[in-house]
């Protein structure tokens, strides 16, 4: 089975790319982030005609997550237990959706950005990750994949220039500790052994030709439970999907599971 994750940065804008990507790589399950639309606005007919089922969550032009599967889509959950909310009034955002696909529980996750270290959104991000880790304890003994845009670069080698991020989010000790807490609990970054750094990234800002200069960040991950990780036979980052007109600023991450 082939599972992929991709921050698509608007599904309505990139549905043609998504459909072509699914066919080109023969993907069974695709988790999307930043779909940027209500569910009723998503262009799903082409996906459904190809034999895919879709579960999605979205409330506006911000955030939004989805799972596209041709190997089953069961036990769908929108939001994980204890997931914190944001806003005034505080409400859950469309940042997490889970489903069982081909015997694997897949969670499509769009971790809050954090904005700035002194911003309330940064506190929200850390709380969101802590609550996710607590919820993940109930899934650790089954084949489970926590996939998506984590908005964290766990190691210096995951950043093109640490000096430029000295005062930024994504690389702070507290964010990295939050990511490491999953690994300490037995979860596995299943892609790193197959796509080791340095200079291996999943995100390149549109600013100043950063893709062309390979000035990126590695912030998109497939983090698996032990029983999922032991079944992973390969993984890669489809860097070329970031190229060309109309590309998302993220590249898809693909994992093969026996």
TABEL-V873091 format. One record per pair of residues at least 24 apart in sequence whose C-alpha atoms are under 8 Angstrom apart, sorted by sequence separation. I is the first residue (numbers start at 0). GAP is how many residues later the second one is. D is the distance in whole Angstrom. If there is no record, write none. Layout:
i: (I I)
gap: (GAP GAP)
d: (D D)
//
This chain:
i: (1 2 5 7 8 9 10 35 36 74 75 151 231 232 1 2 3 4 5 6 7 8 9 10 11 35 36 73 74 153 231 232 0 1 2 3 4 5 6 7 8 9 10 35 36 37 72 73 153 230 231 0 1 2 3 4 5 6 7 8 9 18 34 35 36 72 73 151 230 2 4 6 14 18 33 34 35 71 72 33 34 64 71 72 227 11 32 33 34 62 63 64 66 70 71 190 10 11 32 33 34 62 63 64 65 66 70 190 210 221 10 32 62 64 66 68 188 189 210 220 31 32 188 189 219 221 30 31 58 188 189 30 31 58 187 188 201 30 31 57 186 187 29 30 56 104 106 108 186 187 201 28 29 56 85 103 104 105 106 107 108 109 110 111 112 186 187 28 29 56 103 104 105 106 107 108 109 110 111 157 159 185 186 189 28 56 83 102 103 104 105 106 107 108 109 110 156 157 158 185 193 194 27 28 55 66 103 105 108 109 156 157 187 193 194 27 28 54 65 156 157 158 189 193 194 27 64 83 157 190 205 64 83 190 204 64 82 189 190 203 63 139 202 203 62 83 121 139 202 82 125 129 132 201 202 81 82 125 128 132 201 81 116 128 201 116 201 79 115 116 125 81 115 80 114 159 160 79 113 159 112 113 158 159 112 158 159 157 158 157 158 157 157 32 152 190 152 153 151 152 151 150 149 150 148 149 148 149 28 147 148 146 147 146 147 30 32 145 146 30 31 32 33 145 146 30 32 144 145 144 145 144 143 144 142 143 142 141 142 143 144 140 142 143 139 140 141 142 138 139 140 141 0 4 32 30 31 32 30 103 6 4 5 6 4 5 5 4 4 4 13 13 13 8 7 8 6 7 8 7 6 5 6 5 6 5 4 5 3 4 3 4 3 2 3 1 2 1 2 1 2 0 1 0 0)
gap: (24 24 24 24 24 24 24 24 24 24 24 24 24 24 25 25 25 25 25 25 25 25 25 25 25 25 25 25 25 25 25 25 26 26 26 26 26 26 26 26 26 26 26 26 26 26 26 26 26 26 26 27 27 27 27 27 27 27 27 27 27 27 27 27 27 27 27 27 27 28 28 28 28 28 28 28 28 28 28 29 29 29 29 29 29 30 30 30 30 30 30 30 30 30 30 30 31 31 31 31 31 31 31 31 31 31 31 31 31 31 32 32 32 32 32 32 32 32 32 32 33 33 33 33 33 33 34 34 34 34 34 35 35 35 35 35 35 36 36 36 36 36 37 37 37 37 37 37 37 37 37 38 38 38 38 38 38 38 38 38 38 38 38 38 38 38 38 39 39 39 39 39 39 39 39 39 39 39 39 39 39 39 39 39 40 40 40 40 40 40 40 40 40 40 40 40 40 40 40 40 40 40 41 41 41 41 41 41 41 41 41 41 41 41 41 42 42 42 42 42 42 42 42 42 42 43 43 43 43 43 43 44 44 44 44 45 45 45 45 45 46 46 46 46 47 47 47 47 47 48 48 48 48 48 48 49 49 49 49 49 49 50 50 50 50 51 51 52 52 52 52 53 53 54 54 54 54 55 55 55 56 56 56 56 57 57 57 58 58 59 59 60 61 62 64 64 65 65 66 66 67 68 69 69 70 70 71 71 72 72 72 73 73 74 74 75 75 75 75 76 76 76 76 76 76 77 77 77 77 78 78 79 80 80 81 81 82 83 83 83 83 84 84 84 85 85 85 85 86 86 86 86 101 103 115 116 116 116 117 124 141 142 142 142 143 143 214 215 216 217 232 233 234 239 240 240 241 241 241 242 243 244 244 245 245 246 247 247 248 248 249 249 250 251 251 252 252 253 253 254 254 255 255 256 257)
d: (7 6 7 6 7 6 5 6 5 5 7 7 6 6 5 6 6 6 6 6 6 5 5 7 8 4 7 6 6 7 4 6 8 5 5 5 5 5 4 6 6 5 8 5 8 8 6 5 8 5 6 6 7 6 6 6 6 6 6 7 8 8 8 5 7 6 7 8 5 8 8 8 7 7 7 6 5 7 5 5 5 6 5 8 8 6 7 5 6 7 5 6 7 6 6 7 7 6 6 6 7 6 6 6 7 8 5 7 8 8 8 5 6 6 8 7 7 6 8 7 6 7 6 6 7 8 8 5 8 5 6 6 6 7 5 7 7 5 8 5 6 5 6 6 6 8 8 7 5 6 7 7 5 8 7 8 6 6 6 7 6 6 6 8 6 5 7 6 6 8 5 5 5 5 5 5 5 5 7 7 7 7 6 6 4 7 8 7 6 6 6 6 6 6 6 6 6 7 8 7 6 7 6 7 7 7 7 7 7 8 5 7 6 6 6 6 7 8 7 7 7 8 7 7 7 6 6 7 7 8 7 7 6 5 6 7 6 8 7 6 8 8 6 7 7 7 8 8 4 6 8 7 8 6 6 6 7 7 7 6 5 8 8 8 7 7 8 7 7 6 7 7 6 6 7 8 8 7 6 5 8 8 8 5 8 6 6 8 5 5 7 5 8 8 7 7 6 8 8 5 5 5 6 7 6 6 4 7 7 5 7 8 6 6 7 8 7 8 4 8 7 7 7 6 6 5 6 6 5 6 6 4 6 6 8 5 6 7 7 8 7 7 5 6 5 8 6 4 8 7 7 8 8 8 7 7 7 7 7 8 7 6 7 6 6 8 8 8 8 8 7 8 8 6 6 7 7 8 8 7 6 7 7 6 7 4 6 6 7 5 5 7 4 6 6 7 5 6 6 5 8 6 6 5 6)
//
